[in-house]
């Protein structure tokens, strides 16, 4: 069974690939290679694109990266427009993806819970 992808889905996938490559190659920051684009959501009318990213580094560096992405979004949008055949290039909105951090915290909590001593069964349920 073939899956039907909307045009917005295909645009989002291409934007994710192209933005990741542009950030790696063109962003003028020494730690730009530590940015990972995790997801892109494009509105139905293709006027806005939410670009979710993560960053491996200190919180201070993450704030600098966020400011750098905001500063560079006009440049990135114009570079992306060269490779897309769209009537209007979506406006880019960069949002930090906290799901990776939450996943690490949950994994840590699960590991801690698994390491706790197990409660002994009192045997009331057995016949």
Buried (B, 14 or more C-beta within 10 A) or exposed (E): EEEEEEEBBEBBEBBBEBBBEBBEEEBEBEBBEBBBBBEBBBEEEBEEBBBBBBBEEEEEBBEBBBEBBEEBBEEBBEBBEEEBEEEEBBEBBBBBBEEBEEEEEEEEEEEEEEEEEEEEEEEEEEE
